[in-house]
Amino acid sequence: MWWWSDYYWPMPWVFCPLMAIIIIALCMGMMWFMMHRRHDSAPKKTIDMLNEAFARGEITETQYRNLKQILES
C-alpha cells in the first residue's frame, strides 16, 4: 500500500471523492434516462386486440359485438 512506503502520492485522496461524484452522476443520469425514455413497445389495448382477433377471423361477429359491449361498459 502506498502510505506504508517512502513514496508519497497524494492523488488517491483527491481521486476517491472525484470518482464517487462521477459514479453518482452516472447513476443519476442512467436513472433519469430510464424514467424519461419513450416506450415504443407499449402494451396493446384490449379493444385493439379484440379488433385484430375479429379481423383474423378468430371470433365471430356476435362474439365480437358481445365482447366489445362488455369492454365498453
C-alpha positions as CSV (number, residue, x, y, z in Angstrom):
1,M,0.0,0.0,0.0
2,W,1.3,3.4,-0.9
3,W,1.1,5.0,2.6
4,W,3.4,2.3,4.1
5,S,6.3,3.0,1.8
6,D,8.5,6.1,1.5
7,Y,6.8,7.0,-1.7
8,Y,4.1,9.6,-1.2
9,W,1.5,10.2,-3.8
10,P,-1.5,12.3,-2.7
11,M,-3.6,11.5,-5.7
12,P,-5.8,8.8,-4.1
13,W,-7.2,11.3,-1.6
14,V,-8.3,13.5,-4.5
15,F,-9.2,10.6,-6.8
16,C,-11.7,8.8,-4.5
17,P,-14.1,11.7,-3.9
18,L,-13.9,12.6,-7.6
19,M,-14.6,9.1,-8.7
20,A,-17.5,8.9,-6.2
21,I,-19.0,12.1,-7.7
22,I,-18.6,10.8,-11.2
23,I,-20.2,7.4,-10.4
24,I,-23.1,9.1,-8.6
25,A,-23.6,11.4,-11.6
26,L,-23.5,8.5,-14.0
27,C,-26.1,6.5,-11.9
28,M,-28.4,9.5,-11.7
29,G,-28.1,10.1,-15.4
30,M,-28.9,6.5,-16.1
31,M,-32.0,6.7,-13.8
32,W,-33.2,9.9,-15.5
33,F,-32.8,8.3,-18.9
34,M,-34.6,5.2,-18.0
35,M,-37.5,7.2,-16.5
36,H,-37.9,9.6,-19.4
37,R,-37.4,7.4,-22.4
38,R,-40.3,6.7,-24.7
39,H,-41.9,3.2,-24.5
40,D,-42.4,2.3,-28.2
41,S,-43.4,-1.2,-27.3
42,A,-46.4,-0.2,-25.2
43,P,-48.9,-3.0,-24.5
44,K,-51.8,-3.1,-26.8
45,K,-55.2,-2.0,-25.5
46,T,-57.8,-4.8,-25.1
47,I,-60.1,-3.3,-27.7
48,D,-57.3,-3.3,-30.3
49,M,-56.6,-7.0,-29.5
50,L,-60.3,-7.7,-30.0
51,N,-60.3,-5.9,-33.3
52,E,-57.3,-7.8,-34.5
53,A,-58.9,-11.2,-33.5
54,F,-62.1,-10.3,-35.4
55,A,-60.1,-9.2,-38.4
56,R,-58.2,-12.5,-38.4
57,G,-61.5,-14.4,-38.2
58,E,-60.7,-16.0,-34.8
59,I,-64.1,-14.9,-33.4
60,T,-67.5,-14.5,-34.9
61,E,-69.4,-11.2,-35.3
62,T,-71.8,-12.0,-32.4
63,Q,-68.8,-12.8,-30.2
64,Y,-67.1,-9.6,-31.3
65,R,-70.2,-7.5,-30.6
66,N,-70.7,-9.1,-27.1
67,L,-67.1,-8.7,-26.1
68,K,-67.0,-5.1,-27.4
69,Q,-70.1,-4.2,-25.4
70,I,-68.6,-5.8,-22.3
71,L,-65.3,-3.8,-22.7
72,E,-67.0,-0.5,-23.4
73,S,-69.3,-0.7,-20.3
